[in-house]
Amino acid sequence: MTRIEDLFISGADGASSDPIGWDPLREPDALQEAGLLDCRVSPLTGRAGLLLDMRTALQYRTGNAALLVVRGLRSFRWSEEALERDLLNFAVMSSAPTGVKRMWRIDLGLFPDGELSIEGKAADFFLLDAQGVPEAPPSYPGHRLDQVRHGLPWWESVCTVLESSNTSSD
């Protein structure tokens, strides 16, 4: 077992996992209804990471979390209507991975009004079982992040990698 943040920093380091059946690095809309919990961008390592809540995802019956890591980061673009607001669950409505000229890119359309686009040299996807995460996501309205984090997979969560994929073999 490892922490989600350790996967972001150094990958699976040879840990074995099953290949993923519905691969979000290659299949359009594979991430539908997954919740985008957090993003990390590390200029130091040239990586971006998306932490996803998979309990509501349509295509996956196992796993309660996922981590998508883009290596050799070229661009990271987030867009949403600029409002002062409480916590808001951004659900993936569309995901469009593409590979062009030795680069990999994913464009995410998020409900209610978010857009995220990340491009880099390669990507890894890890479907995870994060320990201590309840069956259902928490209710966000009227709460602060520190009040709901116990009900979410988070960067310090200890997890098992159930399935994984990468673009290195493309």
N, C-alpha and C positions, 0 to 999 in steps of 0.2 A: 504494500500500500504506500501511497505517496500523497502529498498535498497538491491541490490543484495548481497553486502557484509554482511548485517545483516543475510541473509539466510545462508551464508557460516559460520558465527560465531555461530548462534544459531538455525538454522532450521526455519521451518514455525511457530513454537510455537502455534500449535492448529488452525492456519488459515485453513479454509476449501478450498478445490479445488477439481476439478473433477479428477477421476482416469484417468490415461493416457492410451490411446488406444494401441499405439505401444510402448511398454516398453523397453527402452534401457538397463535397469538393468537386463532384462531377454532374450530379443530378439536379436539374432545376426544381425549385420548390420543395426540396427535401426537408427544409427546416420550418415548414409551415406550422404556425401556432406555438413554436418554441418562444419562450420569453427571454428577451435580452436583458440580463441583469446588470452587467458591467462591462466596460472596455478598458484595456490597458494598452498604452503605447509606450514603448521603451526605445528612445533614440540611442541609448547606450548599446543595446543589443540588436537594434534594427528589427524589432518584432512588435506585432500588435496581437492582442488576445481578446477574444469575445467569450465571456462567460454566459452560458445559456441555461435556462431552467427548462428541462425536457419533460417535466411532468404533464404538460399540456400539449406537447408536440403530437402531430397527427401520425407520423410515419414510424415512431419508435415505441415499442411496447416494454422495453427494458431501459434502465438508466433513468436517473432523476436529474442529471446535469450533463453538460457537454462543454468542451473547450475547443475553440477554433483558433489556431495560431498561424499567423502569416509571418513568414521569415523573409529576410531581405526586403524589408518594408520600403515601398516606393511612395505610397500615398495612403492617407486615412482621412476620410471626409464624412462628417456628421452634420445632418441638417434636421431641424424641427422648428415649428413655430415658437418663437421666443416668448415664453410666458412665465411669470412667477407661478409656481404650482407646487402641490404636494407630490408625494410619490405617485408614479404612473407606470403601469406595466406596459412596456412596448412589446407587442406580439409580432412575430415575423409573419407577414402576409405573403411575401414572395422572396425567393432567394435565387439569384442567377449567377452561377459560377462560370467563368470563362478563362480559357488559356490562350494567350496571344503573344507571339514573339518572345518565348522563354519567360513570360511573366504569367502570374495567376491573379485573378481578380474575382471578387464577389460583390454583388450589389444586393442590398437588402431593402425591401419596402416594409415598413413597420406601421402597425396600427397603434395609436390613432393618426400620427402625422410625421413619423420619422423616416429618414433615409440614411443609409450607411453604405459607404463604398470603401473597400480596402483593396490595395494592389501591392503585390510583392513577388519575389522570385519563386516562392514555394509555400505550401500550406500543410498543416497537420490538423486532423480532427480526432478528438477523443470523446467517445461516449462513456460516461462515468456513472458509477454508483457512489454517491457521496454519503458518508456515514452520518447518522443523526438527523437526516432531513425527513420531515413528515411526508405523508402520502400526498397531501394537497398543498398548493402554494398558499401563503398568507393573504389576508385581505389588506390591501394597501391604503384605501381611502382613510383619511384622518390620522394616519400613523407616520412616524419618522422612521428613517432607515434603521436606527439603533433599536427600534421597537419590533421590527420584523426580521432582522437578520438571522435570528435563531431558527427561523423557518425556511431559510434559503441556503442553497449551496453557495459557498463563498470561497475566496482565494485561499484561505487557511483551512478549508475543509479537507479532511483525510478521505481519500477515495480509492476505488479500484477501477482500473481501465477495463471496460467490458469489451469494447470494439474500437478499432481505430483505422484511420486511412491517412495517406499522404499523397502529395503530388510529385514526389521525387521520382517515382517510377514512370511518370508520363513522358 
